């Protein structure tokens, strides 16, 4: 058996070579980790990180599109936009900048020169016409956004841009101007906050007018200064389209003055006046009283900022008798010279109807019933139409159907279905009560009679004009035949005879044959009370009757005084005469219609 020597075992000591190898291995491992990370960062994701860094250095600037103009039929500007700029400053950036480089031409060579902050501020003050020290105080501070000046013209902005002052930027804005003020003010409308359409065509045509903004991107350094050789990307703005209307601004001005004068004279609450081209359906004037100036719409009451020719629906009164007569003639149930024996008052189905003037029992023609606006005779003749026929004919003439000419809040009016009419309404609709409609709806109905029975839908927007000059005509809506050509001619003879032989002699115009009809209806109270508060008085007519070209309707709401003494004849005559002159319509030829008002 072997014995232990009693000495401890000797420890193995690593050699220097082994320690060196271990150290080298550890270092290689670390290098592999770092290298792998670098490969991931600089190799696999280099583009993403570089793009992220670039994005942080890019400063976007919105380039506003120029809003399209609104023009009348002759190209007269009713609304246009001009580019203006607000000058803003990043005070932190400007304050910490003692000097900055600026590219200038020196001895015929372009090179960068160093400009002190104080010099830059002095130059800016000179451009703005400001005191240098006051301006410096506005540029100094820690606010990242501060408006230094507003409403700068493009040439001023260009001079400021060339100064290259750090922290100074120009923000483009569009300023809307209305050179003709209140002429067609309600039709044109105005903007909210200078950018978005708030009323009129500015509201309904906003998407077409406003265009598409552009953008500019440029690269800035860590110090906030633009990098001269950095990214500079430019996407141009697409300007909005111009809108060309059917209006004649000169005639529009004349019509506005005329209806305002008539309204003031009779102390009416409001008045409207519409002029329509019979052959095209074009609205050439649509005037309101107290028309707003879109440059400062707040100067008139909110209810005056619209277009009442399309927004205000009211009982039309006796102008509706034309539809009753047209229905009777077209259905073969009467004729212009048919005899009706009319008592002082007329009763049917327990309902009694009277006229606005006293008379005994009279033998009248259908022409005489309209020429003297007799409710009694209208009900007597109109009861030959069934209830459904009365409704259908009103519908056929566009009652209950908004004209849809491109303005906000166009009224459809009220045309209750025939099966909901009460015992009295079934007859009052024959003379324009128990039904409501706008002025333009009445004008449209009369246009069909003037145009040989063919109804054209009224037009306000004629075309859109692209920035490159391309014109896109707005197509007319489909026409429809309402009555036969023969019926339309007979109704025109009745309307002309109302002027030559009937009650409407004050609508006559020297040298021109005129046909017209008046209407009066009770106006419901606006304060929520039951009953009626005043009257609505209207006159609608056409000329020249040998070849009808224009329709004019005048409406007054609640004129003061006796309703029997109120006439819209003078204002109708004045505006119709001006319209015929404006469009060089030749005087009438031939003899006017003189249908007898009394039957023999």
C-alpha positions in Angstrom: 0.0 0.0 0.0 1.4 3.3 -1.0 1.8 6.1 1.5 1.2 9.7 1.1 4.2 12.0 1.0 2.3 14.6 3.2 3.0 17.5 0.8 0.1 19.6 -0.8 -0.7 19.1 -4.5 0.8 21.8 -6.8 -1.8 24.4 -8.4 -1.9 24.8 -12.2 -1.1 28.3 -13.2 -2.4 29.7 -16.5 0.3 30.6 -18.8 0.6 34.1 -20.3 -0.3 32.7 -23.7 -3.6 31.3 -22.3 -4.6 34.6 -20.7 -3.9 36.5 -23.9 -6.1 34.1 -25.8 -9.0 34.6 -23.4 -8.7 38.4 -23.6 -8.6 38.4 -27.4 -11.7 36.1 -27.5 -13.6 38.5 -25.2 -12.6 41.5 -27.3 -13.6 39.7 -30.5 -17.0 38.9 -29.0 -17.6 42.5 -28.1 -16.5 43.6 -31.5 -19.0 41.2 -33.1 -21.9 42.6 -31.0 -21.0 46.2 -31.8 -20.4 45.4 -35.5 -23.7 43.6 -35.7 -25.5 46.6 -34.2 -23.7 48.9 -36.6 -24.7 46.7 -39.5 -28.3 46.8 -38.4 -28.3 50.5 -38.0 -26.2 51.6 -41.0 -26.8 48.7 -43.3 -30.3 47.2 -42.9 -32.1 50.4 -41.6 -29.9 53.2 -42.9 -32.6 54.6 -45.2 -35.3 54.7 -42.5 -33.1 56.5 -40.0 -31.8 58.9 -42.6 -35.3 59.6 -43.7 -36.4 60.2 -40.2 -33.6 62.6 -39.6 -34.4 64.4 -42.9 -38.0 64.7 -41.9 -37.1 66.4 -38.7 -35.1 68.9 -40.7 -37.9 69.6 -43.2 -40.1 72.7 -42.7 -43.4 72.6 -44.6 -45.1 75.8 -45.8 -48.7 75.8 -47.1 -49.1 77.7 -50.4 -52.7 79.0 -50.5 -54.8 78.4 -53.7 -56.4 81.5 -55.1 -60.1 81.4 -54.7 -62.0 81.7 -57.9 -63.9 84.8 -58.8 -67.6 85.3 -59.3 -68.5 87.2 -62.4 -71.7 88.5 -64.0 -72.7 87.6 -67.6 -70.4 90.3 -69.0 -67.4 89.4 -67.0 -67.8 92.1 -64.4 -66.2 91.0 -61.1 -68.6 90.6 -58.2 -66.2 88.7 -56.0 -62.4 88.1 -56.3 -59.5 87.1 -54.1 -56.1 88.6 -53.6 -53.1 86.9 -52.0 -52.0 88.5 -48.8 -49.4 87.4 -46.2 -49.1 87.5 -42.4 -45.5 88.0 -41.1 -44.8 85.7 -38.1 -41.7 85.2 -36.0 -40.2 82.5 -33.9 -38.8 84.8 -31.1 -36.6 82.1 -29.6 -34.8 81.5 -32.8 -34.5 85.2 -33.8 -33.4 86.3 -30.3 -30.5 83.8 -30.1 -29.2 84.6 -33.6 -26.4 87.2 -33.5 -25.7 87.1 -37.2 -26.7 85.0 -40.2 -25.4 84.3 -43.7 -27.2 85.8 -46.7 -26.6 85.3 -50.4 -25.9 88.6 -52.0 -24.4 89.8 -55.3 -21.0 91.5 -54.6 -19.0 92.8 -57.6 -21.1 90.8 -59.9 -20.6 87.6 -58.0 -23.1 85.8 -55.7 -21.7 84.9 -52.4 -22.7 84.5 -48.8 -22.1 87.5 -46.5 -22.6 87.6 -42.8 -25.3 90.0 -41.6 -25.9 91.1 -38.0 -29.2 90.7 -36.4 -29.6 94.4 -35.8 -28.9 95.2 -39.4 -31.5 92.6 -40.5 -34.1 94.1 -38.1 -33.4 97.6 -39.4 -33.9 96.4 -43.0 -37.1 94.7 -42.0 -38.3 97.9 -40.2 -37.7 99.9 -43.4 -39.8 97.5 -45.5 -42.6 97.5 -43.0 -42.4 101.3 -42.3 -41.9 100.5 -38.6 -39.7 101.9 -35.9 -36.6 99.7 -35.7 -36.5 99.6 -31.9 -40.2 98.8 -31.5 -39.8 96.0 -34.1 -36.8 94.6 -32.3 -38.8 94.4 -29.1 -41.5 92.4 -30.9 -38.9 90.0 -32.3 -37.3 89.4 -28.9 -38.6 86.9 -26.4 -39.3 83.2 -26.1 -42.6 82.8 -28.0 -42.4 80.3 -30.8 -45.2 82.0 -32.8 -46.0 85.7 -32.9 -47.7 87.7 -35.6 -45.6 90.8 -36.5 -47.7 92.2 -39.4 -50.9 91.3 -41.3 -52.3 91.7 -44.8 -49.0 92.2 -46.6 -49.0 92.5 -50.4 -47.0 89.9 -52.4 -44.3 92.5 -53.4 -43.7 93.3 -49.7 -43.5 89.7 -48.8 -41.0 89.1 -51.6 -38.8 91.9 -50.3 -38.9 90.5 -46.8 -38.2 86.9 -48.0 -35.0 88.2 -49.7 -33.7 89.5 -46.3 -33.4 85.9 -45.1 -33.8 86.8 -41.4 -33.8 83.8 -39.1 -37.1 83.0 -37.4 -39.1 85.2 -39.8 -41.7 83.6 -42.1 -44.6 84.7 -44.2 -47.9 82.8 -44.1 -50.0 83.2 -47.2 -53.7 84.1 -46.8 -56.4 84.9 -49.3 -58.4 88.1 -48.9 -61.8 88.2 -50.5 -63.0 91.5 -52.0 -66.3 92.5 -53.4 -65.8 95.4 -55.8 -69.5 96.1 -56.4 -70.5 96.1 -52.8 -74.2 95.2 -52.2 -75.0 94.7 -55.9 -76.2 91.0 -55.9 -74.7 90.8 -52.4 -77.2 88.2 -51.1 -76.7 86.1 -54.2 -72.9 86.3 -54.1 -72.7 85.7 -50.3 -69.7 86.0 -48.1 -67.0 84.0 -46.3 -66.6 82.9 -42.7 -63.2 83.8 -41.2 -62.1 84.8 -44.7 -61.8 81.2 -45.9 -65.1 79.2 -46.0 -68.3 80.1 -47.8 -70.9 81.3 -45.3 -73.8 82.4 -47.5 -75.0 82.6 -51.1 -72.9 81.2 -53.9 -69.8 81.5 -51.8 -71.4 78.7 -49.6 -73.0 76.4 -52.2 -70.1 76.7 -54.6 -67.3 76.6 -52.0 -65.6 73.4 -53.3 -65.4 74.7 -56.8 -64.2 78.2 -55.8 -61.6 77.3 -53.2 -59.2 75.2 -55.3 -56.4 73.0 -53.7 -53.5 74.4 -51.6 -49.9 73.8 -52.6 -46.9 73.0 -50.4 -43.3 73.9 -50.1 -40.7 71.9 -48.2 -37.2 73.2 -47.3 -34.5 71.9 -45.0 -33.4 73.6 -41.9 -30.3 72.9 -39.7 -30.1 72.3 -35.9 -29.8 76.1 -35.4 -33.1 76.7 -37.1 -31.6 78.3 -40.2 -32.4 77.2 -43.7 -29.7 75.0 -45.4 -28.9 76.7 -48.7 -28.1 73.5 -50.5 -30.7 71.4 -48.7 -34.0 69.9 -49.9 -36.3 72.4 -51.6 -39.6 70.8 -52.8 -42.4 72.7 -54.4 -46.0 71.5 -55.1 -47.9 74.4 -56.8 -51.4 75.3 -55.6 -54.3 74.6 -57.9 -56.4 77.8 -58.0 -60.2 77.5 -57.8 -62.5 78.0 -60.8 -64.3 81.2 -61.6 -68.1 81.2 -61.8 -69.9 83.1 -64.5 -73.5 84.0 -63.7 -76.4 84.9 -65.9 -76.9 88.2 -64.0 -76.4 91.6 -65.6 -74.9 93.6 -62.8 -76.0 97.0 -64.3 -79.6 95.8 -64.4 -79.2 94.2 -61.0 -78.2 97.6 -59.6 -81.1 99.3 -61.3 -83.6 96.7 -60.0 -82.2 96.9 -56.4 -82.6 100.7 -56.4 -86.1 100.4 -57.8 -87.4 97.9 -55.3 -85.8 99.7 -52.4 -87.5 102.9 -53.4 -90.9 101.2 -53.7 -90.5 99.5 -50.4 -89.4 102.7 -48.6 -92.3 104.6 -50.3 -94.9 102.2 -49.0 -93.1 101.4 -45.7 -93.2 97.7 -46.5 -91.2 95.1 -44.5 -89.3 93.9 -47.5 -89.5 93.7 -51.3 -88.1 91.6 -54.1 -87.9 92.0 -57.8 -87.0 89.2 -60.3 -86.2 89.5 -64.0 -86.1 86.4 -66.2 -85.1 85.9 -69.9 -88.0 83.9 -71.3 -86.0 82.3 -74.2 -83.2 80.9 -72.0 -84.5 80.8 -68.5 -81.6 83.0 -67.4 -82.1 85.1 -64.4 -80.8 88.6 -65.3 -81.7 90.3 -62.1 -82.9 89.2 -58.7 -83.1 92.1 -56.3 -83.8 92.3 -52.6 -84.2 95.3 -50.3 -81.5 96.0 -47.7 -79.1 93.8 -49.7 -76.0 93.0 -47.8 -72.5 94.3 -48.7 -70.4 91.1 -48.6 -67.4 93.3 -47.5 -69.3 93.9 -44.3 -72.5 91.7 -44.1 -73.0 92.4 -40.4 -74.3 95.9 -41.2 -77.7 94.4 -42.2 -80.0 92.1 -40.2 -79.4 88.3 -40.5 -82.8 87.9 -42.2 -81.8 90.3 -45.0 -78.6 88.4 -46.0 -80.4 85.8 -48.1 -82.3 85.9 -51.4 -86.0 86.1 -50.7 -86.9 85.5 -54.3 -86.1 81.9 -53.6 -86.2 81.6 -49.8 -89.5 83.4 -49.0 -92.7 81.4 -49.7 -96.0 83.2 -49.3 -99.5 82.9 -50.6 -99.3 84.3 -54.1 -102.9 85.5 -54.4 -104.5 86.2 -57.7 -101.4 85.7 -59.9 -102.3 82.0 -59.5 -105.6 82.6 -61.5 -103.4 82.3 -64.6 -102.9 78.6 -63.8 -106.6 78.0 -63.2 -107.4 79.6 -66.6 -104.7 77.6 -68.4 -105.9 74.4 -66.9 -109.5 75.1 -67.9 -108.5 76.0 -71.5 -106.1 73.1 -72.0 -108.6 70.6 -70.6 -111.2 72.0 -73.0 -113.5 73.1 -70.2 -113.6 76.8 -71.0 -112.4 79.5 -73.4 -111.3 83.1 -73.1 -114.6 84.5 -74.3 -117.0 82.1 -72.6 -119.8 83.8 -70.8 -120.2 83.6 -67.0 -123.1 85.3 -65.1 -121.5 86.3 -61.9 -123.5 87.4 -58.8 -122.2 89.9 -56.2 -121.1 86.9 -54.1 -120.8 83.3 -55.0 -121.5 80.3 -52.8 -120.7 76.6 -53.3 -120.5 73.7 -50.9 -121.4 76.0 -48.0 -118.5 78.3 -48.8 -119.1 82.0 -49.9 -116.7 84.0 -52.0 -116.6 87.8 -52.6 -114.5 90.1 -54.8 -112.3 93.1 -53.8 -114.8 95.5 -55.4 -118.5 95.9 -55.2 -120.6 94.9 -58.2 -124.0 93.6 -59.2 -124.8 90.5 -61.2 -122.6 90.8 -64.3 -122.0 88.8 -67.5 -118.3 88.4 -67.8 -115.9 86.6 -70.1 -113.2 84.3 -68.7 -110.8 87.0 -69.9 -112.8 89.6 -67.9 -112.7 87.4 -64.8 -108.9 87.5 -64.9 -108.7 91.1 -66.1 -110.6 92.3 -63.1 -109.3 89.6 -60.8 -112.6 88.2 -59.7 -112.6 85.5 -57.0 -116.2 84.7 -57.6 -115.8 84.0 -61.3 -112.6 82.1 -60.8 -114.3 79.7 -58.4 -117.4 79.4 -60.6 -115.2 78.4 -63.6 -112.6 76.5 -61.7 -115.0 74.2 -60.0 -115.2 72.4 -63.3 -111.8 70.9 -62.5 -111.9 68.1 -60.0 -109.9 68.5 -56.8 -107.2 66.2 -58.1 -107.0 68.1 -61.4 -106.5 71.3 -59.5 -103.7 69.8 -57.6 -102.1 68.2 -60.7 -102.1 71.4 -62.6 -100.5 73.4 -59.8 -97.9 70.6 -59.6 -97.5 70.7 -63.4 -96.7 74.4 -63.3 -93.9 73.7 -60.7 -95.7 74.7 -57.5 -94.2 72.7 -54.6 -90.9 72.2 -56.5 -87.9 74.3 -55.6 -86.2 75.9 -58.7 -82.8 74.6 -57.6 -80.6 77.4 -59.0 -77.7 76.8 -56.7 -78.6 79.1 -53.7 -79.0 78.0 -50.1 -82.4 77.4 -48.5 -84.5 77.5 -51.6 -88.2 77.1 -50.7 -90.4 74.4 -52.1 -93.4 76.2 -50.9 -96.5 74.3 -49.6 -98.8 72.4 -51.8 -100.9 70.1 -49.7 -102.2 66.9 -51.4 -105.8 67.3 -52.7 -107.2 64.7 -50.3 -106.1 66.8 -47.4 -107.8 70.0 -48.5 -110.7 71.2 -46.4 -114.0 72.4 -47.8 -112.7 76.0 -48.4 -109.1 75.3 -49.4 -110.3 73.2 -52.3 -111.6 76.4 -53.9 -109.1 79.0 -52.5 -106.2 77.3 -54.3 -107.9 78.4 -57.5 -107.0 82.0 -56.7 -103.7 81.5 -54.8 -104.7 81.1 -51.2 -104.2 77.9 -49.2 -100.9 77.3 -51.2 -97.5 79.0 -50.9 -94.6 79.5 -53.2 -91.6 81.7 -53.9 -91.4 84.6 -56.3 -89.1 82.5 -58.6 -91.7 79.7 -58.7 -94.3 82.2 -59.9 -92.0 83.6 -62.5 -91.2 80.1 -63.7 -94.9 79.3 -64.1 -95.4 82.5 -66.2 -92.3 81.7 -68.3 -94.0 78.5 -69.5 -97.0 80.6 -70.8 -94.6 83.1 -72.4 -92.6 80.4 -74.1 -95.5 78.7 -76.0 -96.2 76.3 -73.1 -92.7 75.0 -72.6 -91.2 75.5 -69.1 -87.5 76.1 -68.8 -85.9 75.8 -65.4 -84.4 79.1 -64.2 -80.6 79.4 -64.5 -78.3 81.5 -62.3 -74.9 79.8 -63.0 -73.9 80.0 -66.6 -70.5 78.4 -66.6 -67.3 77.5 -64.7 -64.0 79.0 -65.9 -60.8 77.0 -65.2 -57.5 78.9 -64.4 -56.3 77.9 -67.9 -59.2 79.7 -69.5 -61.3 76.6 -70.3 -65.0 77.4 -70.0 -67.4 74.6 -68.9 -71.0 75.5 -69.6 -73.6 74.4 -67.0 -76.2 72.5 -69.0 -79.8 73.7 -68.8 -82.1 71.3 -67.0 -84.6 69.5 -69.2 -87.5 71.6 -70.5 -91.0 70.3 -70.2 -94.3 71.1 -72.0 -96.9 72.3 -69.5 -99.7 73.4 -71.9 -100.1 73.4 -75.7 -98.9 76.2 -77.8 -102.5 77.2 -78.6 -103.4 77.4 -74.9 -100.3 79.5 -74.1 -101.3 82.0 -76.8 -104.8 82.3 -75.4 -103.5 82.9 -71.9 -101.1 85.5 -73.2 -104.1 87.3 -74.9 -105.9 87.2 -71.6 -102.9 88.7 -69.8 -102.5 91.4 -72.4 -106.1 92.3 -72.3 -105.8 92.7 -68.5 -103.6 95.7 -69.4 -105.4 97.0 -72.4 -109.0 96.5 -71.2 -108.8 95.4 -67.5 -107.6 96.8 -64.2 -103.8 96.8 -64.8 -103.4 99.7 -67.1 -100.5 101.2 -65.1 -98.3 98.3 -66.4 -98.5 99.7 -70.0 -95.2 100.7 -71.6 -95.1 103.1 -74.6 -94.1 101.2 -77.8 -94.3 97.8 -76.3 -97.2 95.3 -75.8 -97.4 94.1 -72.2 -99.3 91.4 -70.4 -99.6 91.3 -66.6 -101.5 90.0 -63.6 -101.7 91.3 -60.0 -102.0 89.4 -56.8 -102.9 90.2 -53.2 -103.0 87.8 -50.3 -103.2 88.0 -46.5 -99.9 87.5 -44.8 -99.8 85.2 -41.7 -98.3 86.8 -38.6 -94.7 86.1 -37.9 -94.9 86.3 -34.1 -96.6 83.0 -33.7 -100.0 84.5 -33.2 -102.9 83.1 -35.2 -104.5 85.1 -37.9 -103.1 87.5 -40.5 -100.9 90.6 -40.2 -101.1 92.7 -43.4 -100.9 91.7 -47.0 -98.5 90.5 -49.7 -98.9 92.5 -52.9 -97.4 91.4 -56.2 -97.4 92.1 -60.0 -96.0 89.8 -62.6 -95.9 90.6 -66.3 -94.2 89.9 -69.6 -93.2 91.9 -72.7 -93.2 92.4 -75.6 -96.3 90.3 -76.2 -95.8 89.9 -79.9 -92.5 88.0 -79.1 -92.2 87.6 -75.3 -88.6 88.1 -74.1 -88.7 89.1 -70.4 -90.7 88.5 -67.3 -90.6 90.9 -64.3 -92.3 90.2 -60.9 -92.5 92.7 -58.1 -93.4 91.7 -54.6 -94.0 93.8 -51.4 -94.5 92.3 -48.0 -96.9 94.1 -45.7 -96.9 97.5 -47.3 -98.6 100.2 -45.2 -101.9 101.8 -46.1 -105.1 100.7 -47.8 -104.4 97.6 -50.0 -106.7 99.0 -52.6 -104.5 102.0 -53.1 -101.3 100.0 -53.4 -99.9 99.4 -56.9 -96.6 98.0 -58.1 -97.3 99.2 -61.6 -94.8 102.1 -61.7 -91.9 100.0 -60.5 -92.8 97.1 -62.8 -93.0 99.5 -65.7 -89.7 101.2 -64.8 -87.7 97.9 -64.5 -89.3 96.3 -67.6 -88.5 99.4 -69.6 -84.9 99.4 -68.5 -84.6 95.7 -69.2 -85.9 96.1 -72.8 -83.5 99.0 -73.4 -80.6 97.1 -71.9 -81.0 94.1 -74.3 -82.0 96.3 -77.3 -85.4 94.6 -77.7 -87.2 96.2 -80.7 -90.6 97.9 -80.1 -93.7 95.8 -80.7 -95.4 95.4 -84.0 -99.0 94.6 -84.7 -102.1 95.4 -82.7 -102.4 94.3 -79.0 -105.0 91.8 -77.8 -108.2 93.5 -76.6 -110.4 90.6 -75.4 -113.7 91.9 -74.2 -114.1 91.9 -70.4 -117.9 91.7 -70.5 -120.0 89.1 -72.4 -122.8 90.2 -74.7 
